[in-house]
Amino acid sequence: MHIDPSHGRAPSRAAIAVSIVFLMAIWAVNFLVVKIGVRYLPVFTFASFRIVGAAFFMILLAPLCRRLPIFREPSNSRSSAATPLAVRDYWTFAYLGFFGVSLNQFFFTLGLRYTNVTHSSIIVGLGPINTLILAILFRLEQASLRKALGMAIALTGVVILATSSGVSTHSPTLLGDGVTLLGSLGFAMYVVLGKRVAAKYNPLTMTTWNFIFGGLVLLPVAIHGAIVLGPLASWQAIPWQAWACIAFTGLFSSTLAYLFYFWLLRFLDASQLAAFSYLLPVSASALSILFLGEGGSWSELLGGALALAGVYWIESGRNR
């Protein structure tokens, strides 16, 4: 593991390793928490509450994070200049927040209502493939034989995974897989569009505004969900587990996870950090088997293995 100290005093390898484990554990547990949360609240209400809550937590934490040395930009950074934001900058944050927060997290939550954790985690693990396809379409990357072969392997795995429960268009699992894929495409669009402006903004500033605008998009849905819940007695009848799930997904899975991710990116290459994301489908599926009683078939395992193998084939070539 190569640690880059150019952004200040680098932490020890042990601190980096613990931080990575903490981040991956949060995101693995997130699959279970969302799956449990939608049992207690309507999925639209839960999804909108978690996103608006994440925006609220980000607003509270951003001023505190700016005082910490680990979130300060180096003096030679182009994004460190204290220049006021223009109207065009807010427009940039608005569409990035829509794709990366509103669309991604809303459809991720909605998809888990209808599919299982194994399917969802593998589809989310295909994020690099979706990003690559969009990057080629936007002419940010060149197509190659290795990339085409990797995409073919991954898509074959997705087809096997999606048809493991049958090919009926009325299958709830197939519906959930499709919705989850839309959320993954939203995040891929966020990555591709954000890549164009990443050097212009401080990561903390951009992430904060992305969450604010992402929360504003879902605020009307959250208000409608609150009205539908009715009087105070109905709110009091909601079990504490539902509020705990909303708090976890808003504070840990979204706000703190993003902040940890950007902090790690100061000292690790993106490819190094992305390599650990391959553990997510394995760990999330194992947790779902242990705590939710979900079981995977051999066809699901084969499809998932092929899908992740395709992603690894592309990324390993890129890293070299």
C-alpha positions in Angstrom: 0.0 0.0 0.0 1.6 3.3 -1.2 0.8 6.3 1.1 1.2 9.7 -0.5 2.3 12.3 2.2 2.0 15.3 -0.1 -1.2 16.5 1.6 0.3 16.9 5.0 1.6 14.5 7.6 0.5 11.1 6.5 -1.0 8.7 9.0 0.5 5.4 9.7 -0.3 2.3 7.7 -2.2 0.9 10.6 -4.4 4.0 10.8 -5.1 3.8 7.1 -6.0 0.1 7.3 -8.3 0.7 10.2 -10.0 3.6 8.4 -10.5 1.4 5.3 -12.0 -1.4 7.3 -14.3 1.1 9.1 -15.5 2.5 5.8 -16.1 -0.9 4.1 -17.9 -2.1 7.2 -20.2 0.9 7.2 -21.1 0.4 3.6 -21.6 -3.4 4.0 -23.9 -2.9 7.0 -25.7 -0.2 5.1 -27.3 -2.9 2.9 -28.8 -4.6 5.9 -29.9 -1.4 7.6 -31.8 -0.2 4.5 -33.4 -3.7 4.1 -34.6 -3.6 7.7 -35.7 0.1 7.6 -38.1 -0.4 4.7 -39.9 -3.0 6.8 -41.1 -0.4 9.2 -41.7 2.6 6.9 -43.0 3.1 3.4 -40.0 2.9 1.1 -40.6 6.4 -0.4 -40.8 7.9 3.1 -37.7 6.0 4.3 -35.7 7.0 1.3 -36.6 10.6 1.4 -36.1 10.9 5.2 -32.6 9.3 4.9 -31.5 11.7 2.2 -32.8 14.8 3.8 -31.3 13.7 7.1 -27.9 13.2 5.4 -28.1 16.8 4.1 -28.9 18.0 7.6 -26.0 16.1 9.1 -23.6 17.4 6.4 -24.6 21.0 7.1 -23.9 20.4 10.8 -20.5 18.6 10.3 -19.1 20.7 7.5 -18.0 23.7 9.7 -16.4 21.4 12.2 -14.5 19.5 9.5 -13.1 22.7 8.0 -11.3 23.3 11.2 -9.5 19.9 11.1 -6.1 19.8 9.4 -7.0 16.6 7.5 -9.6 18.5 5.4 -7.5 21.5 4.6 -6.3 21.9 1.1 -2.5 22.3 0.5 -1.5 25.9 -0.3 -0.5 25.0 -3.9 -3.9 23.4 -4.6 -6.1 25.1 -7.3 -9.2 24.4 -5.1 -7.8 26.0 -2.0 -8.2 29.6 -3.2 -10.9 31.4 -1.1 -12.8 32.6 -4.1 -16.6 33.2 -3.8 -18.9 30.8 -5.5 -20.7 31.9 -8.6 -24.2 31.0 -9.8 -22.7 28.6 -12.3 -21.0 26.8 -9.4 -24.3 26.2 -7.6 -25.7 24.8 -10.8 -22.8 22.4 -11.0 -23.5 21.3 -7.4 -27.2 21.0 -8.1 -26.9 18.5 -11.0 -24.1 16.6 -9.2 -26.3 16.4 -6.1 -29.2 15.1 -8.2 -27.2 12.3 -9.8 -24.9 11.4 -6.9 -27.2 11.8 -3.9 -30.9 12.1 -5.0 -31.0 9.5 -7.8 -28.3 7.2 -6.5 -29.4 6.8 -2.9 -33.2 7.0 -3.6 -33.1 4.2 -6.2 -30.7 2.2 -4.1 -33.1 2.3 -1.2 -36.1 1.6 -3.5 -34.3 -1.3 -5.2 -33.6 -3.0 -1.9 -37.3 -3.1 -1.1 -37.8 -5.6 -4.0 -34.5 -7.4 -4.3 -32.1 -9.2 -1.9 -28.8 -7.9 -0.6 -26.7 -10.3 -2.7 -28.2 -8.9 -6.0 -28.0 -5.3 -4.8 -24.4 -5.5 -3.6 -23.2 -7.1 -6.9 -25.0 -4.6 -9.0 -23.5 -1.8 -6.9 -20.2 -3.5 -7.4 -20.6 -3.0 -11.1 -20.2 0.8 -10.6 -16.8 0.9 -12.5 -18.4 -0.8 -15.5 -21.2 1.8 -15.6 -18.7 4.6 -15.2 -16.5 3.2 -17.9 -19.4 3.0 -20.4 -20.4 6.6 -19.7 -16.8 7.8 -19.8 -16.4 6.3 -23.3 -19.7 7.9 -24.4 -18.6 11.3 -23.1 -15.2 10.7 -24.8 -13.3 10.9 -21.5 -11.8 7.4 -22.1 -10.9 5.4 -25.1 -12.4 2.0 -25.8 -10.1 -1.0 -26.0 -10.2 -4.7 -26.5 -9.5 -5.4 -22.8 -12.3 -3.1 -21.7 -14.7 -4.6 -24.2 -13.9 -8.1 -23.0 -14.2 -7.1 -19.3 -17.6 -5.5 -20.0 -18.8 -8.6 -21.9 -17.8 -10.8 -19.0 -19.5 -8.6 -16.4 -22.7 -8.2 -18.4 -22.9 -12.0 -18.9 -22.7 -12.3 -15.1 -25.5 -9.7 -14.7 -27.7 -11.6 -17.1 -27.2 -14.8 -15.2 -27.8 -13.0 -11.9 -31.0 -11.3 -13.1 -32.5 -14.5 -14.5 -31.6 -16.7 -11.5 -35.2 -16.2 -10.2 -36.9 -16.5 -13.5 -37.4 -14.1 -16.4 -40.9 -13.0 -15.7 -41.3 -9.3 -16.1 -43.6 -9.4 -13.0 -40.8 -10.7 -10.8 -40.2 -8.4 -7.8 -36.5 -9.4 -7.8 -36.1 -8.4 -11.4 -37.8 -5.1 -10.7 -35.5 -4.4 -7.7 -32.4 -5.3 -9.8 -33.5 -2.8 -12.5 -34.2 0.0 -10.0 -30.9 -0.7 -8.3 -29.1 -0.5 -11.6 -30.7 2.9 -12.2 -29.3 4.1 -8.9 -25.8 2.8 -9.9 -26.1 4.6 -13.2 -26.9 7.8 -11.3 -23.7 7.5 -9.3 -21.7 6.6 -12.5 -23.0 9.8 -14.0 -22.0 11.7 -10.9 -18.5 10.3 -11.2 -18.1 11.1 -14.9 -19.5 14.7 -14.6 -17.7 15.3 -11.3 -14.4 14.3 -12.9 -14.6 17.4 -15.1 -14.8 19.8 -12.2 -13.1 17.9 -9.3 -9.9 20.0 -9.5 -11.8 23.3 -9.3 -13.5 22.7 -5.9 -12.5 21.7 -2.4 -13.8 18.1 -1.9 -15.5 19.1 1.4 -17.2 22.1 -0.2 -18.4 20.1 -3.2 -19.6 17.2 -1.1 -21.5 19.5 1.3 -23.3 21.3 -1.5 -24.0 18.1 -3.4 -25.8 16.8 -0.3 -27.7 20.0 0.3 -29.0 20.1 -3.3 -29.7 16.3 -3.2 -31.7 16.8 0.0 -33.7 19.7 -1.5 -34.7 17.5 -4.4 -36.2 14.9 -2.1 -37.6 17.4 0.5 -41.1 17.6 -1.1 -41.2 13.8 -1.0 -40.2 13.8 2.6 -42.8 16.5 3.5 -45.5 14.4 1.7 -44.4 11.3 3.6 -44.6 13.2 6.9 -48.1 14.4 6.1 -49.2 10.9 5.2 -47.9 9.5 8.5 -50.6 11.6 10.1 -51.0 12.8 13.7 -48.5 12.6 16.5 -49.9 9.2 17.7 -48.9 7.6 14.4 -45.4 9.0 14.7 -45.1 7.6 18.2 -46.2 4.2 17.0 -43.2 3.9 14.6 -40.7 1.6 16.3 -37.3 2.9 17.3 -35.6 0.5 14.8 -37.0 2.6 12.0 -35.5 5.9 13.4 -32.2 4.1 14.1 -32.0 2.9 10.5 -32.7 6.4 9.2 -30.0 7.9 11.5 -27.5 5.3 10.5 -28.0 5.7 6.8 -28.0 9.5 7.0 -25.1 10.0 9.4 -22.8 7.0 8.9 -23.5 5.5 5.4 -23.8 8.9 3.8 -22.2 11.8 5.7 -19.3 10.2 7.6 -18.6 7.6 4.9 -18.2 10.3 2.3 -15.9 12.3 4.5 -13.8 9.3 5.4 -13.6 8.4 1.7 -12.3 11.8 0.7 -9.9 11.8 3.6 -8.5 8.5 2.5 -8.2 9.8 -1.1 -5.6 12.4 0.2 -3.2 9.6 1.0 -4.2 6.7 -1.4 -4.6 6.5 -5.1 -8.2 6.1 -6.2 -7.4 2.7 -7.7 -6.0 1.5 -4.4 -9.1 2.5 -2.5 -11.4 1.2 -5.2 -9.8 -2.3 -5.0 -11.2 -2.7 -1.5 -14.7 -2.1 -2.8 -14.6 -5.6 -4.3 -15.0 -6.9 -0.7 -18.4 -5.2 -0.4 -20.5 -7.9 -2.3 -18.9 -10.7 -0.3 -19.2 -9.1 3.1 -22.7 -7.7 2.5 -23.9 -11.1 1.2 -22.4 -12.9 4.2 -24.1 -10.5 6.6 -27.5 -10.9 4.9 -27.2 -14.7 5.2 -26.3 -14.4 8.9 -28.8 -11.8 10.0 -31.6 -11.7 7.4 -31.7 -15.4 6.5 -31.2 -14.8 2.8 -29.6 -17.6 0.8 -27.9 -17.5 -2.6 -28.3 -20.1 -5.3 -25.5 -21.5 -7.4 -26.6 -19.4 -10.4 -26.5 -16.3 -8.3 -23.0 -17.1 -7.1 -21.9 -17.8 -10.7 -23.4 -14.6 -12.0 -21.9 -12.5 -9.2 -18.5 -14.1 -9.7 -18.5 -13.3 -13.4 -19.8 -9.8 -12.9 -17.0 -9.0 -10.4 -14.4 -10.8 -12.5 -15.2 -8.5 -15.4 -14.8 -5.4 -13.2 -11.5 -6.7 -11.9 -10.2 -7.5 -15.4 -10.8 -3.9 -16.5 -9.5 -2.3 -13.3 -6.4 -4.4 -13.0 -5.4 -3.5 -16.5 -6.0 0.2 -15.7 -3.9 0.0 -12.5 -0.9 -1.4 -14.4 
